[in-house]
Amino acid sequence: MGKVEQKKSLYGDLALVLVAIIWGSGFVVTKNGLNEITPLLMNAMRMIVAAVLMSIVFMKKLKGITKEELKGGAVIGFFLFSAFAAQTVGLQYTTASKQAFLTATNVVMVPFIYWFISKKKPDNFEIVATFVTLLGIGFLTLEKGLSINQGDSLTLLCAVLFAGHIVSIGHYTKKHDPIVLTIIQFFVASLFSIVLAALREPIVLEFSGQGWFTVLYLGAFSTLVAFLIQNVAQKYTSSTHAAIILSLEAVFGTIFSILILGEIFTIKMFIGCLVIFIGILTAETKWEFLRKKSPDTNI
């Protein structure tokens, strides 16, 4: 790897750290925003903000959208809507730090959803990682009487839906413009969120400054900026680096929850988080970074 490629890889890694920080902080911002904004309305507003801003920036991309792009964007958008709906509603019944780690388990689920679609079986590392991660989830979420609360269940559903979101993106971006698909998915997700919010929640738009900050931050940064940075950064870094760095979203989510929300982080939760993190690393990296590489092998 030449010096230019090494610099691009470094910049890509640093950009992905920024994405992990933004997504990690999003858990705390969302938790605070739920004090005055209903979850489905919050999701609708963040998607509208992201869709409008992205449409303005990439207006030329919207010309000549095909039916196949609309179909692909709709599928991706539905997964995004349902995942965020489960996540935001679930956050009302669980802690931000716990949800940050449970959401991160989606990276372990992706190979199995891909197996169902492509019939390509996960390797041994991915199978082991699944059981390791399930063990960690047990430490993190099981309460007295071996029960899982409603918020934890919704968050696990959210992780499955985000895994489906990732797989659908990988499927449709092979043939279509990812920027166009991203814009469509934001509009589709906002439409579903508006309809569901109107059916299940009182629509109240009288927010305080904190409420509007939540909407703008989640829409502009956690949704628009983060997705754009990720798409660009992963062109200049390896998938191994990207998987490790983006899984730090859960770590930053926990740190922000403790520092800003004052949540108590118990030893049992720490063990669960650590085991889940080991499972994520096992599934995504197969611990290749610990193995010796030949001089001619690129990192």
N, C-alpha and C positions, 0 to 999 in steps of 0.2 A: 504494500500500500504506500503510495507516494505521499509527499508532504501536503500537497493540496487536498488529497482525499482524506488524510488524517485530520486536517483542519475542518473540513466539511463534516466529518464524522463527529468531531468534538462539538462543533456548533449544533449539530443535530441532537446530540445527547443533552446538551445544556437546554436546548429548546424543549425537549421532552420533560426535563425536570420542571420547567416552568409550567407545562401542561399539568403535570402531577400536582404541583402546588395549587394551581387554579382550581382543579377538580377537588382537591382535598379541602380547600377553603369553602367550596360550594356547599359542602355538607353543613357547615356552621352557619353560613348565610341563609340557607334554606330553613334550618331549624329556627333561627330568629324570625324569619319572614312568616313562618306558620303561626306566629302569635296574632297576626292580623289579616293574613291572606289565606283563603282556603286553598288546599293543595292542587286541585284540578285547575282552578283559575290561575294559580301561580304558574303552572306548567304552560297553559295556553298563552299567557302574556310573555313568558320568556321565549317561547317558540316564535311568536309574532315579531318580537323585537329582533331575534336572530334572522328570521326570514326576510323582513323588510330591509334591514341593514345589508344583508348579503345580496339581496336583489339589486340594491342601489350600487354596490361595489362591482358586481358582476352582471350588470344589465345586458351587456352584449351577449352573454352566454344564454340568455333566455330566449333568443330568437331561434326559431326552428326546432323547438322541443318535439321529439317524436313520441308516438304512443308507447313504445317500449321503454323510453326514459320515464314517462309518466307512471307506467306500471311498476317499474323498478323502484322509483322514488316513493310510490305509495306503499309498497311492501316494507321498505326500510322505514318509512315514516310511521307506519302502524306499530312496528316493533319499538321504535323510539318513544312513541306516545304511551304505549302500554307499560314499558319499562319505567319511564319517569312517573307514571301514575302510581304504579305499585310502590316505587321508591318514596315518593313524596307523602303518600298516605301512610305508608309504613313508618315514616320518620316521626309521625305523631305519637307512636306507641313504643318507640325504642330510642336509644341514645345515638347521637351522631357518630361517636367513635365506633360503636358496635356496627352500625350500618355501613360505615366506610370499609370495614374489613369484610363484611358479608358480601357487599357489592363486588369486591375485588375477586371473589371466587368465580366470576363469569369467565375469566381467562382459562380456568381448568375445564369448564363445561364446553367451550368452543369445539375442541377436537371430537367430542362425542356427538354433538349436533351435526358437525361436518361428516362424521361417520354415517349417521342416519341418512344424510342426503347423498353423499358420494359413494357410500359402501366401503370407504377406506378405513380400516380398523386402526384405532389409536395404538401407539407403541407401549411397551412395558412401563416406560417412565411416566407416561400420561395416566396409565391405569393406577400405578402406585400413588401418583400425585392426587388422584381423586379420593382414595381412601385416607390419605394423610390430611387432605383438606377437610373431609367430612369429620375426621377426628377433631380437628381444630374448631370446626363449627360447633361440635358438641361442647367443647370446653367454653366456647364464647357465648353460646345461646341457651344451653340447657339450664333450666332453673330447678328449684326444689320440686321433687315429684317428676323429674324428667320431662318437663313441659317446655314448649317453645311459645313465647308470647306472639300476639297477632302481628306486631311490628316486625319481628324476626322472620315470620313466615312470609309476609309480603315482601320483605327485602330479599329473601331467597328466590321468590318468584321473579322479582326484579332482576336478579343476577342471571336467571335462565333467559329472560327476555332480552337482556343486553347481549347475552351470548348469541341469541338468534339475530340480533341487530348486526353484530360483527360479521357473522356468517353471511347474512344477506348482502351486506356491503361488499364483501369479498366476491360474492357471486355476480352482482350486477355491475361493479366497477370494471370488470374485465372487458366489457363491451361498450360501456357508456361513460360519459364525462362525469367524474366524481363531484365536480362543483355543481353541475346541473342537478344531479341526484340529491346532493346535500340541500340545495334550495327547495326542491320539491318535498323532501322529507320534512323540512321545517314547517312548510305550509300545511302538509297533511297532518302532522302531529298537532299543530295548533288548531286545526279544524276539528279533529276528534276531541281534543281537550275542551274546546269551547262547547261542543254539543253535550259532552258528558257533564261538564261543570253546570251547564244550564239545567240539566235534568236532575242533578243530585245536590247542587250547592246553591246558596243564595248569592247572586251576583252583586257584589258591593265593590265599587271602585274608589271609595273614599279612604285613601291610605295616608299614613303619616310619611314623613321624609324617609324613615327607615324602611317602610314598605316599598316605596318607589325605588329606593336604593337596591333592595333585594331583587326586584324585577329587572332593573337595568343591568345589575352586576351579573345575574344568572344568564340573561339574554345575550349581553354583549361579550362577556368574558367566558363564563363556564360553558356556553353553547357555541357562539360564533367563533371567537378568537381561539379557544382551545382546540376545536375540531380542525380549523384551518392550519394552526401551527403543527398539529400532529400529522396531518396529511403531507405537509411540506417536509417536516423534519425527518420522517421515516424514509425519505428518498436518499438521505445522506448518512444513515447509520444502520447497523445490522439489526435484524429482528431480535436477536438475543439481547442487545443493549436496550432496545425499545421495550421489550417485555419486562425486563428488570426495572427500568426507570419508571414506566407507567404504573407498575404495581405499587410504587411509592405513594400513589394517590391515597391509599388506605393509611399509610404511615402519617402523611401530612394531615389527613382528615382527623386522625386520633390526636395528633399534637395540637392542632387548632382547637379541637373540642375541649381538651384539658386546659389550655391556656386562656381561651376566650369564654367558653361556657362553664368552666369550672367543674367539668365532669370528673368523677372519681374512677380511676383506672385500677382495678383490683389485680391481684396476682393471677387469679383464675382467668381473667380476661387477657392478661399479658401472655399467659401460656397459650391460650387459644389463638391469639393474633400471631404469635411466633410460629405455631404449627401451620396455620393457614399460609403464612408467608413462605415457609419452607415448601409447602405443597405447590404454591404458585411458581416458585423458582424451579422446582423439579419438573413441572409440566412444560414450562416455557424454555428453559435453558438446558435441561438434561445434564446440568452441572458441567457443561463443556468448557466453561471458563476456568475450571480447576484442573483440566487435563493438559498435558504438555502438547504443544503444537509444533509441527515441523517448521523450519525457517521459511519455507515457501508458502505456508498456509496463511491466508489473510484472516484477521480477527473480525 
